Each structure stands twice: as structure tokens, then as C-alpha cells.
Amino acid sequence: MTAAPVDVPVTHRIGPHPQGEAAATASCLDGACTWETQPTPAPPGVNGACLAHAVATGHDTFAVTVEYVALVTGGPR
């Protein structure tokens, strides 16, 4: 099933809320490996942790999630 197109005015933008915080996590997808990071507000730190795990184990596939509060700005209110 495909989503129907949504008409959104180009005057609006969506991005991270300036007062919000990001949370990033990662988990290894190699077979039965249960390695995962703790949630962190520093997404680049998750990438470093994945690299360290890959070097130590040879595992090379990870699920990385970054979550943040989004804010829509622009246009008349």
C-alpha cells in the first residue's frame, strides 16, 4: 500500500525543536548477538560505539535509531 500524496505549503518546515533533546540507540543485527547501546543524547557517540563493536566482533550491520521532538515552523498561524 502506498501513502496518498499530501499537499503541504512550502512555507512550512519541520525540524528538531530547539528546546528538545535527541535520543539515539543502536543494536547489532548479526545473528543472535544481543549487543545494544544505552540511549544517549549524542547520536555521534552511537556511531562510535557501533564501530568499536564491529572492530571487536566483525559484526557489520546495526539498527540505529535517532528520536527527537519535531517542531513545524513558518506560515501564518
PyMOL Python script that loads the backbone (N, CA, C, O; Angstrom):
from pymol import cmd

cmd.read_pdbstr("""\
ATOM      1  N   MET A   1       0.848  -1.166   0.000  1.00  0.00           N
ATOM      2  CA  MET A   1       0.000   0.000   0.000  1.00  0.00           C
ATOM      3  C   MET A   1       0.900   1.238   0.000  1.00  0.00           C
ATOM      4  O   MET A   1       1.865   1.317   0.760  1.00  0.00           O
ATOM      5  N   THR A   2       0.578   2.179  -0.843  1.00  0.00           N
ATOM      6  CA  THR A   2       1.340   3.422  -0.879  1.00  0.00           C
ATOM      7  C   THR A   2       0.524   4.534  -0.251  1.00  0.00           C
ATOM      8  O   THR A   2      -0.705   4.546  -0.318  1.00  0.00           O
ATOM      9  N   ALA A   3       1.221   5.447   0.349  1.00  0.00           N
ATOM     10  CA  ALA A   3       0.553   6.578   1.000  1.00  0.00           C
ATOM     11  C   ALA A   3       0.098   7.573  -0.064  1.00  0.00           C
ATOM     12  O   ALA A   3       0.774   7.781  -1.071  1.00  0.00           O
ATOM     13  N   ALA A   4      -1.040   8.170   0.177  1.00  0.00           N
ATOM     14  CA  ALA A   4      -1.547   9.194  -0.729  1.00  0.00           C
ATOM     15  C   ALA A   4      -0.693  10.447  -0.580  1.00  0.00           C
ATOM     16  O   ALA A   4      -0.256  10.768   0.525  1.00  0.00           O
ATOM     17  N   PRO A   5      -0.450  11.155  -1.676  1.00  0.00           N
ATOM     18  CA  PRO A   5       0.325  12.396  -1.576  1.00  0.00           C
ATOM     19  C   PRO A   5      -0.375  13.398  -0.665  1.00  0.00           C
ATOM     20  O   PRO A   5      -1.603  13.472  -0.623  1.00  0.00           O
ATOM     21  N   VAL A   6       0.420  14.154   0.052  1.00  0.00           N
ATOM     22  CA  VAL A   6      -0.109  15.170   0.954  1.00  0.00           C
ATOM     23  C   VAL A   6       0.334  16.529   0.434  1.00  0.00           C
ATOM     24  O   VAL A   6       1.517  16.746   0.174  1.00  0.00           O
ATOM     25  N   ASP A   7      -0.614  17.439   0.284  1.00  0.00           N
ATOM     26  CA  ASP A   7      -0.308  18.784  -0.179  1.00  0.00           C
ATOM     27  C   ASP A   7       0.088  19.629   1.030  1.00  0.00           C
ATOM     28  O   ASP A   7      -0.752  19.933   1.877  1.00  0.00           O
ATOM     29  N   VAL A   8       1.353  20.006   1.113  1.00  0.00           N
ATOM     30  CA  VAL A   8       1.843  20.808   2.235  1.00  0.00           C
ATOM     31  C   VAL A   8       2.399  22.111   1.671  1.00  0.00           C
ATOM     32  O   VAL A   8       3.226  22.083   0.759  1.00  0.00           O
ATOM     33  N   PRO A   9       1.961  23.244   2.198  1.00  0.00           N
ATOM     34  CA  PRO A   9       2.514  24.519   1.709  1.00  0.00           C
ATOM     35  C   PRO A   9       4.032  24.568   1.910  1.00  0.00           C
ATOM     36  O   PRO A   9       4.551  24.106   2.927  1.00  0.00           O
ATOM     37  N   VAL A  10       4.727  25.129   0.934  1.00  0.00           N
ATOM     38  CA  VAL A  10       6.187  25.191   1.017  1.00  0.00           C
ATOM     39  C   VAL A  10       6.670  26.224   2.038  1.00  0.00           C
ATOM     40  O   VAL A  10       7.871  26.336   2.287  1.00  0.00           O
ATOM     41  N   THR A  11       5.737  26.979   2.631  1.00  0.00           N
ATOM     42  CA  THR A  11       6.136  27.971   3.626  1.00  0.00           C
ATOM     43  C   THR A  11       6.408  27.334   4.983  1.00  0.00           C
ATOM     44  O   THR A  11       6.901  28.005   5.889  1.00  0.00           O
ATOM     45  N   HIS A  12       6.097  26.065   5.135  1.00  0.00           N
ATOM     46  CA  HIS A  12       6.295  25.378   6.407  1.00  0.00           C
ATOM     47  C   HIS A  12       7.523  24.476   6.356  1.00  0.00           C
ATOM     48  O   HIS A  12       7.860  23.915   5.314  1.00  0.00           O
ATOM     49  N   ARG A  13       8.173  24.352   7.490  1.00  0.00           N
ATOM     50  CA  ARG A  13       9.337  23.474   7.614  1.00  0.00           C
ATOM     51  C   ARG A  13       9.199  22.670   8.898  1.00  0.00           C
ATOM     52  O   ARG A  13       8.534  23.098   9.841  1.00  0.00           O
ATOM     53  N   ILE A  14       9.831  21.502   8.927  1.00  0.00           N
ATOM     54  CA  ILE A  14       9.853  20.695  10.138  1.00  0.00           C
ATOM     55  C   ILE A  14      11.296  20.361  10.463  1.00  0.00           C
ATOM     56  O   ILE A  14      12.091  20.056   9.574  1.00  0.00           O
ATOM     57  N   GLY A  15      11.628  20.419  11.742  1.00  0.00           N
ATOM     58  CA  GLY A  15      12.995  20.122  12.185  1.00  0.00           C
ATOM     59  C   GLY A  15      13.009  19.905  13.680  1.00  0.00           C
ATOM     60  O   GLY A  15      11.968  19.976  14.333  1.00  0.00           O
ATOM     61  N   PRO A  16      14.177  19.644  14.221  1.00  0.00           N
ATOM     62  CA  PRO A  16      14.283  19.426  15.660  1.00  0.00           C
ATOM     63  C   PRO A  16      13.840  20.661  16.446  1.00  0.00           C
ATOM     64  O   PRO A  16      14.155  21.790  16.070  1.00  0.00           O
ATOM     65  N   HIS A  17      13.120  20.442  17.520  1.00  0.00           N
ATOM     66  CA  HIS A  17      12.696  21.532  18.403  1.00  0.00           C
ATOM     67  C   HIS A  17      13.940  22.089  19.092  1.00  0.00           C
ATOM     68  O   HIS A  17      14.746  21.317  19.611  1.00  0.00           O
ATOM     69  N   PRO A  18      14.115  23.418  19.107  1.00  0.00           N
ATOM     70  CA  PRO A  18      15.332  23.993  19.700  1.00  0.00           C
ATOM     71  C   PRO A  18      15.472  23.704  21.194  1.00  0.00           C
ATOM     72  O   PRO A  18      16.586  23.736  21.718  1.00  0.00           O
ATOM     73  N   GLN A  19      14.382  23.427  21.882  1.00  0.00           N
ATOM     74  CA  GLN A  19      14.476  23.119  23.309  1.00  0.00           C
ATOM     75  C   GLN A  19      14.325  21.627  23.585  1.00  0.00           C
ATOM     76  O   GLN A  19      14.305  21.201  24.740  1.00  0.00           O
ATOM     77  N   GLY A  20      14.220  20.841  22.522  1.00  0.00           N
ATOM     78  CA  GLY A  20      14.076  19.395  22.670  1.00  0.00           C
ATOM     79  C   GLY A  20      15.424  18.710  22.753  1.00  0.00           C
ATOM     80  O   GLY A  20      16.465  19.323  22.516  1.00  0.00           O
ATOM     81  N   GLU A  21      15.391  17.451  23.087  1.00  0.00           N
ATOM     82  CA  GLU A  21      16.604  16.652  23.156  1.00  0.00           C
ATOM     83  C   GLU A  21      16.484  15.472  22.201  1.00  0.00           C
ATOM     84  O   GLU A  21      15.395  14.942  21.981  1.00  0.00           O
ATOM     85  N   ALA A  22      17.603  15.073  21.645  1.00  0.00           N
ATOM     86  CA  ALA A  22      17.640  13.885  20.794  1.00  0.00           C
ATOM     87  C   ALA A  22      17.999  12.684  21.658  1.00  0.00           C
ATOM     88  O   ALA A  22      18.669  12.820  22.682  1.00  0.00           O
ATOM     89  N   ALA A  23      17.556  11.529  21.241  1.00  0.00           N
ATOM     90  CA  ALA A  23      17.945  10.279  21.889  1.00  0.00           C
ATOM     91  C   ALA A  23      18.314   9.299  20.786  1.00  0.00           C
ATOM     92  O   ALA A  23      17.542   9.102  19.847  1.00  0.00           O
ATOM     93  N   ALA A  24      19.479   8.688  20.890  1.00  0.00           N
ATOM     94  CA  ALA A  24      19.940   7.745  19.883  1.00  0.00           C
ATOM     95  C   ALA A  24      20.245   6.408  20.543  1.00  0.00           C
ATOM     96  O   ALA A  24      20.745   6.356  21.666  1.00  0.00           O
ATOM     97  N   THR A  25      19.937   5.329  19.832  1.00  0.00           N
ATOM     98  CA  THR A  25      20.259   3.979  20.277  1.00  0.00           C
ATOM     99  C   THR A  25      20.715   3.167  19.074  1.00  0.00           C
ATOM    100  O   THR A  25      20.466   3.543  17.929  1.00  0.00           O
ATOM    101  N   ALA A  26      21.379   2.060  19.340  1.00  0.00           N
ATOM    102  CA  ALA A  26      21.787   1.150  18.272  1.00  0.00           C
ATOM    103  C   ALA A  26      21.790  -0.264  18.819  1.00  0.00           C
ATOM    104  O   ALA A  26      22.009  -0.492  20.009  1.00  0.00           O
ATOM    105  N   SER A  27      21.541  -1.210  17.922  1.00  0.00           N
ATOM    106  CA  SER A  27      21.639  -2.619  18.287  1.00  0.00           C
ATOM    107  C   SER A  27      22.251  -3.384  17.116  1.00  0.00           C
ATOM    108  O   SER A  27      22.069  -3.027  15.952  1.00  0.00           O
ATOM    109  N   CYS A  28      22.976  -4.440  17.455  1.00  0.00           N
ATOM    110  CA  CYS A  28      23.642  -5.273  16.455  1.00  0.00           C
ATOM    111  C   CYS A  28      22.609  -6.207  15.832  1.00  0.00           C
ATOM    112  O   CYS A  28      21.782  -6.780  16.541  1.00  0.00           O
ATOM    113  N   LEU A  29      22.653  -6.361  14.523  1.00  0.00           N
ATOM    114  CA  LEU A  29      21.728  -7.230  13.804  1.00  0.00           C
ATOM    115  C   LEU A  29      22.394  -8.516  13.331  1.00  0.00           C
ATOM    116  O   LEU A  29      21.854  -9.216  12.475  1.00  0.00           O
ATOM    117  N   ASP A  30      23.545  -8.826  13.876  1.00  0.00           N
ATOM    118  CA  ASP A  30      24.273 -10.021  13.464  1.00  0.00           C
ATOM    119  C   ASP A  30      23.775 -11.248  14.224  1.00  0.00           C
ATOM    120  O   ASP A  30      24.118 -11.429  15.393  1.00  0.00           O
ATOM    121  N   GLY A  31      22.987 -12.076  13.589  1.00  0.00           N
ATOM    122  CA  GLY A  31      22.545 -13.338  14.177  1.00  0.00           C
ATOM    123  C   GLY A  31      21.932 -13.192  15.553  1.00  0.00           C
ATOM    124  O   GLY A  31      20.982 -12.432  15.744  1.00  0.00           O
ATOM    125  N   ALA A  32      22.479 -13.924  16.511  1.00  0.00           N
ATOM    126  CA  ALA A  32      21.943 -13.943  17.874  1.00  0.00           C
ATOM    127  C   ALA A  32      22.627 -12.929  18.787  1.00  0.00           C
ATOM    128  O   ALA A  32      22.435 -12.978  20.002  1.00  0.00           O
ATOM    129  N   CYS A  33      23.416 -12.017  18.235  1.00  0.00           N
ATOM    130  CA  CYS A  33      24.108 -11.021  19.060  1.00  0.00           C
ATOM    131  C   CYS A  33      23.081 -10.119  19.741  1.00  0.00           C
ATOM    132  O   CYS A  33      22.143  -9.642  19.102  1.00  0.00           O
ATOM    133  N   THR A  34      23.260  -9.894  21.014  1.00  0.00           N
ATOM    134  CA  THR A  34      22.314  -9.070  21.778  1.00  0.00           C
ATOM    135  C   THR A  34      22.905  -7.712  22.160  1.00  0.00           C
ATOM    136  O   THR A  34      22.346  -7.015  23.006  1.00  0.00           O
ATOM    137  N   TRP A  35      24.019  -7.334  21.552  1.00  0.00           N
ATOM    138  CA  TRP A  35      24.668  -6.062  21.874  1.00  0.00           C
ATOM    139  C   TRP A  35      23.765  -4.897  21.506  1.00  0.00           C
ATOM    140  O   TRP A  35      23.146  -4.882  20.442  1.00  0.00           O
ATOM    141  N   GLU A  36      23.701  -3.925  22.402  1.00  0.00           N
ATOM    142  CA  GLU A  36      22.978  -2.688  22.118  1.00  0.00           C
ATOM    143  C   GLU A  36      23.528  -1.570  22.996  1.00  0.00           C
ATOM    144  O   GLU A  36      24.116  -1.818  24.049  1.00  0.00           O
ATOM    145  N   THR A  37      23.326  -0.351  22.549  1.00  0.00           N
ATOM    146  CA  THR A  37      23.766   0.803  23.324  1.00  0.00           C
ATOM    147  C   THR A  37      22.655   1.247  24.264  1.00  0.00           C
ATOM    148  O   THR A  37      21.486   0.911  24.074  1.00  0.00           O
ATOM    149  N   GLN A  38      23.034   1.990  25.257  1.00  0.00           N
ATOM    150  CA  GLN A  38      22.057   2.680  26.097  1.00  0.00           C
ATOM    151  C   GLN A  38      21.632   3.943  25.347  1.00  0.00           C
ATOM    152  O   GLN A  38      22.420   4.481  24.571  1.00  0.00           O
ATOM    153  N   PRO A  39      20.408   4.427  25.560  1.00  0.00           N
ATOM    154  CA  PRO A  39      20.011   5.684  24.911  1.00  0.00           C
ATOM    155  C   PRO A  39      20.967   6.816  25.310  1.00  0.00           C
ATOM    156  O   PRO A  39      21.356   6.944  26.471  1.00  0.00           O
ATOM    157  N   THR A  40      21.326   7.613  24.333  1.00  0.00           N
ATOM    158  CA  THR A  40      22.233   8.727  24.568  1.00  0.00           C
ATOM    159  C   THR A  40      21.745   9.960  23.821  1.00  0.00           C
ATOM    160  O   THR A  40      21.161   9.834  22.745  1.00  0.00           O
ATOM    161  N   PRO A  41      21.974  11.152  24.372  1.00  0.00           N
ATOM    162  CA  PRO A  41      21.596  12.373  23.655  1.00  0.00           C
ATOM    163  C   PRO A  41      22.634  12.787  22.607  1.00  0.00           C
ATOM    164  O   PRO A  41      22.502  13.848  21.997  1.00  0.00           O
ATOM    165  N   ALA A  42      23.658  11.964  22.393  1.00  0.00           N
ATOM    166  CA  ALA A  42      24.728  12.297  21.451  1.00  0.00           C
ATOM    167  C   ALA A  42      24.778  11.251  20.329  1.00  0.00           C
ATOM    168  O   ALA A  42      25.515  10.272  20.441  1.00  0.00           O
ATOM    169  N   PRO A  43      23.996  11.445  19.236  1.00  0.00           N
ATOM    170  CA  PRO A  43      23.989  10.459  18.156  1.00  0.00           C
ATOM    171  C   PRO A  43      25.359  10.064  17.618  1.00  0.00           C
ATOM    172  O   PRO A  43      25.547   8.890  17.299  1.00  0.00           O
ATOM    173  N   PRO A  44      26.344  10.984  17.494  1.00  0.00           N
ATOM    174  CA  PRO A  44      27.654  10.533  17.012  1.00  0.00           C
ATOM    175  C   PRO A  44      28.318   9.498  17.935  1.00  0.00           C
ATOM    176  O   PRO A  44      29.112   8.676  17.477  1.00  0.00           O
ATOM    177  N   GLY A  45      27.991   9.542  19.229  1.00  0.00           N
ATOM    178  CA  GLY A  45      28.543   8.558  20.152  1.00  0.00           C
ATOM    179  C   GLY A  45      28.050   7.155  19.848  1.00  0.00           C
ATOM    180  O   GLY A  45      28.775   6.183  20.058  1.00  0.00           O
ATOM    181  N   VAL A  46      26.824   7.039  19.356  1.00  0.00           N
ATOM    182  CA  VAL A  46      26.277   5.730  18.981  1.00  0.00           C
ATOM    183  C   VAL A  46      27.069   5.171  17.798  1.00  0.00           C
ATOM    184  O   VAL A  46      27.376   3.979  17.769  1.00  0.00           O
ATOM    185  N   ASN A  47      27.401   6.015  16.830  1.00  0.00           N
ATOM    186  CA  ASN A  47      28.192   5.549  15.692  1.00  0.00           C
ATOM    187  C   ASN A  47      29.552   5.042  16.145  1.00  0.00           C
ATOM    188  O   ASN A  47      30.030   4.022  15.648  1.00  0.00           O
ATOM    189  N   GLY A  48      30.174   5.737  17.075  1.00  0.00           N
ATOM    190  CA  GLY A  48      31.462   5.298  17.604  1.00  0.00           C
ATOM    191  C   GLY A  48      31.354   3.960  18.316  1.00  0.00           C
ATOM    192  O   GLY A  48      32.236   3.110  18.190  1.00  0.00           O
ATOM    193  N   ALA A  49      30.276   3.773  19.063  1.00  0.00           N
ATOM    194  CA  ALA A  49      30.064   2.505  19.759  1.00  0.00           C
ATOM    195  C   ALA A  49      29.860   1.370  18.757  1.00  0.00           C
ATOM    196  O   ALA A  49      30.359   0.264  18.968  1.00  0.00           O
ATOM    197  N   CYS A  50      29.138   1.631  17.678  1.00  0.00           N
ATOM    198  CA  CYS A  50      28.948   0.614  16.636  1.00  0.00           C
ATOM    199  C   CYS A  50      30.281   0.251  15.981  1.00  0.00           C
ATOM    200  O   CYS A  50      30.561  -0.924  15.744  1.00  0.00           O
ATOM    201  N   LEU A  51      31.091   1.252  15.693  1.00  0.00           N
ATOM    202  CA  LEU A  51      32.409   0.990  15.108  1.00  0.00           C
ATOM    203  C   LEU A  51      33.260   0.139  16.036  1.00  0.00           C
ATOM    204  O   LEU A  51      33.907  -0.805  15.585  1.00  0.00           O
ATOM    205  N   ALA A  52      33.269   0.459  17.325  1.00  0.00           N
ATOM    206  CA  ALA A  52      34.061  -0.310  18.291  1.00  0.00           C
ATOM    207  C   ALA A  52      33.563  -1.754  18.356  1.00  0.00           C
ATOM    208  O   ALA A  52      34.371  -2.682  18.408  1.00  0.00           O
ATOM    209  N   HIS A  53      32.252  -1.952  18.354  1.00  0.00           N
ATOM    210  CA  HIS A  53      31.694  -3.305  18.389  1.00  0.00           C
ATOM    211  C   HIS A  53      32.063  -4.064  17.113  1.00  0.00           C
ATOM    212  O   HIS A  53      32.397  -5.247  17.171  1.00  0.00           O
ATOM    213  N   ALA A  54      32.005  -3.396  15.972  1.00  0.00           N
ATOM    214  CA  ALA A  54      32.347  -4.030  14.698  1.00  0.00           C
ATOM    215  C   ALA A  54      33.806  -4.472  14.677  1.00  0.00           C
ATOM    216  O   ALA A  54      34.111  -5.577  14.228  1.00  0.00           O
ATOM    217  N   VAL A  55      34.700  -3.625  15.154  1.00  0.00           N
ATOM    218  CA  VAL A  55      36.125  -3.964  15.176  1.00  0.00           C
ATOM    219  C   VAL A  55      36.374  -5.142  16.124  1.00  0.00           C
ATOM    220  O   VAL A  55      37.170  -6.029  15.819  1.00  0.00           O
ATOM    221  N   ALA A  56      35.697  -5.146  17.263  1.00  0.00           N
ATOM    222  CA  ALA A  56      35.910  -6.200  18.255  1.00  0.00           C
ATOM    223  C   ALA A  56      35.315  -7.546  17.841  1.00  0.00           C
ATOM    224  O   ALA A  56      35.835  -8.594  18.223  1.00  0.00           O
ATOM    225  N   THR A  57      34.222  -7.526  17.058  1.00  0.00           N
ATOM    226  CA  THR A  57      33.494  -8.768  16.778  1.00  0.00           C
ATOM    227  C   THR A  57      33.429  -9.159  15.309  1.00  0.00           C
ATOM    228  O   THR A  57      33.168 -10.319  14.991  1.00  0.00           O
ATOM    229  N   GLY A  58      33.660  -8.213  14.413  1.00  0.00           N
ATOM    230  CA  GLY A  58      33.482  -8.471  12.992  1.00  0.00           C
ATOM    231  C   GLY A  58      32.044  -8.295  12.532  1.00  0.00           C
ATOM    232  O   GLY A  58      31.745  -8.469  11.350  1.00  0.00           O
ATOM    233  N   HIS A  59      31.159  -7.955  13.448  1.00  0.00           N
ATOM    234  CA  HIS A  59      29.760  -7.704  13.075  1.00  0.00           C
ATOM    235  C   HIS A  59      29.683  -6.376  12.336  1.00  0.00           C
ATOM    236  O   HIS A  59      30.357  -5.415  12.706  1.00  0.00           O
ATOM    237  N   ASP A  60      28.862  -6.320  11.293  1.00  0.00           N
ATOM    238  CA  ASP A  60      28.880  -5.100  10.476  1.00  0.00           C
ATOM    239  C   ASP A  60      27.515  -4.492  10.171  1.00  0.00           C
ATOM    240  O   ASP A  60      27.424  -3.560   9.372  1.00  0.00           O
ATOM    241  N   THR A  61      26.460  -4.999  10.788  1.00  0.00           N
ATOM    242  CA  THR A  61      25.126  -4.474  10.484  1.00  0.00           C
ATOM    243  C   THR A  61      24.419  -4.088  11.776  1.00  0.00           C
ATOM    244  O   THR A  61      24.332  -4.882  12.712  1.00  0.00           O
ATOM    245  N   PHE A  62      23.917  -2.859  11.814  1.00  0.00           N
ATOM    246  CA  PHE A  62      23.315  -2.318  13.027  1.00  0.00           C
ATOM    247  C   PHE A  62      22.007  -1.612  12.705  1.00  0.00           C
ATOM    248  O   PHE A  62      21.836  -1.073  11.612  1.00  0.00           O
ATOM    249  N   ALA A  63      21.090  -1.617  13.658  1.00  0.00           N
ATOM    250  CA  ALA A  63      19.889  -0.786  13.590  1.00  0.00           C
ATOM    251  C   ALA A  63      20.171   0.437  14.454  1.00  0.00           C
ATOM    252  O   ALA A  63      20.423   0.309  15.652  1.00  0.00           O
ATOM    253  N   VAL A  64      20.130   1.602  13.859  1.00  0.00           N
ATOM    254  CA  VAL A  64      20.394   2.844  14.581  1.00  0.00           C
ATOM    255  C   VAL A  64      19.121   3.686  14.532  1.00  0.00           C
ATOM    256  O   VAL A  64      18.538   3.891  13.468  1.00  0.00           O
ATOM    257  N   THR A  65      18.705   4.165  15.692  1.00  0.00           N
ATOM    258  CA  THR A  65      17.502   4.982  15.793  1.00  0.00           C
ATOM    259  C   THR A  65      17.848   6.308  16.442  1.00  0.00           C
ATOM    260  O   THR A  65      18.500   6.348  17.485  1.00  0.00           O
ATOM    261  N   VAL A  66      17.407   7.397  15.819  1.00  0.00           N
ATOM    262  CA  VAL A  66      17.539   8.735  16.404  1.00  0.00           C
ATOM    263  C   VAL A  66      16.124   9.280  16.539  1.00  0.00           C
ATOM    264  O   VAL A  66      15.366   9.321  15.569  1.00  0.00           O
ATOM    265  N   GLU A  67      15.780   9.694  17.739  1.00  0.00           N
ATOM    266  CA  GLU A  67      14.440  10.213  18.003  1.00  0.00           C
ATOM    267  C   GLU A  67      14.573  11.611  18.589  1.00  0.00           C
ATOM    268  O   GLU A  67      15.435  11.867  19.430  1.00  0.00           O
ATOM    269  N   TYR A  68      13.709  12.507  18.133  1.00  0.00           N
ATOM    270  CA  TYR A  68      13.730  13.870  18.659  1.00  0.00           C
ATOM    271  C   TYR A  68      12.339  14.467  18.586  1.00  0.00           C
ATOM    272  O   TYR A  68      11.476  13.972  17.861  1.00  0.00           O
ATOM    273  N   VAL A  69      12.129  15.531  19.338  1.00  0.00           N
ATOM    274  CA  VAL A  69      10.883  16.279  19.271  1.00  0.00           C
ATOM    275  C   VAL A  69      10.976  17.202  18.071  1.00  0.00           C
ATOM    276  O   VAL A  69      11.942  17.954  17.934  1.00  0.00           O
ATOM    277  N   ALA A  70       9.979  17.148  17.203  1.00  0.00           N
ATOM    278  CA  ALA A  70       9.992  17.967  15.995  1.00  0.00           C
ATOM    279  C   ALA A  70       9.095  19.196  16.174  1.00  0.00           C
ATOM    280  O   ALA A  70       8.121  19.171  16.926  1.00  0.00           O
ATOM    281  N   LEU A  71       9.445  20.254  15.475  1.00  0.00           N
ATOM    282  CA  LEU A  71       8.693  21.499  15.509  1.00  0.00           C
ATOM    283  C   LEU A  71       8.438  21.949  14.083  1.00  0.00           C
ATOM    284  O   LEU A  71       9.363  22.008  13.274  1.00  0.00           O
ATOM    285  N   VAL A  72       7.186  22.269  13.770  1.00  0.00           N
ATOM    286  CA  VAL A  72       6.832  22.823  12.465  1.00  0.00           C
ATOM    287  C   VAL A  72       6.827  24.336  12.605  1.00  0.00           C
ATOM    288  O   VAL A  72       6.222  24.884  13.526  1.00  0.00           O
ATOM    289  N   THR A  73       7.511  25.011  11.676  1.00  0.00           N
ATOM    290  CA  THR A  73       7.590  26.471  11.699  1.00  0.00           C
ATOM    291  C   THR A  73       7.199  27.038  10.345  1.00  0.00           C
ATOM    292  O   THR A  73       7.157  26.324   9.343  1.00  0.00           O
ATOM    293  N   GLY A  74       6.912  28.344  10.330  1.00  0.00           N
ATOM    294  CA  GLY A  74       6.613  29.048   9.095  1.00  0.00           C
ATOM    295  C   GLY A  74       5.123  29.200   8.843  1.00  0.00           C
ATOM    296  O   GLY A  74       4.291  28.558   9.484  1.00  0.00           O
ATOM    297  N   GLY A  75       4.816  30.061   7.900  1.00  0.00           N
ATOM    298  CA  GLY A  75       3.425  30.265   7.503  1.00  0.00           C
ATOM    299  C   GLY A  75       2.612  30.996   8.553  1.00  0.00           C
ATOM    300  O   GLY A  75       3.060  31.175   9.685  1.00  0.00           O
ATOM    301  N   PRO A  76       1.424  31.415   8.174  1.00  0.00           N
ATOM    302  CA  PRO A  76       0.557  32.124   9.127  1.00  0.00           C
ATOM    303  C   PRO A  76      -0.027  31.156  10.156  1.00  0.00           C
ATOM    304  O   PRO A  76      -0.213  29.972   9.876  1.00  0.00           O
ATOM    305  N   ARG A  77      -0.309  31.671  11.332  1.00  0.00           N
ATOM    306  CA  ARG A  77      -0.899  30.845  12.394  1.00  0.00           C
ATOM    307  C   ARG A  77      -2.323  31.244  12.604  1.00  0.00           C
ATOM    308  O   ARG A  77      -3.005  30.673  13.455  1.00  0.00           O
TER     309      ARG A  77
END
""", "prot")
cmd.dss("prot")
cmd.show_as("cartoon", "prot")
cmd.util.cbc("prot")
cmd.orient("prot")
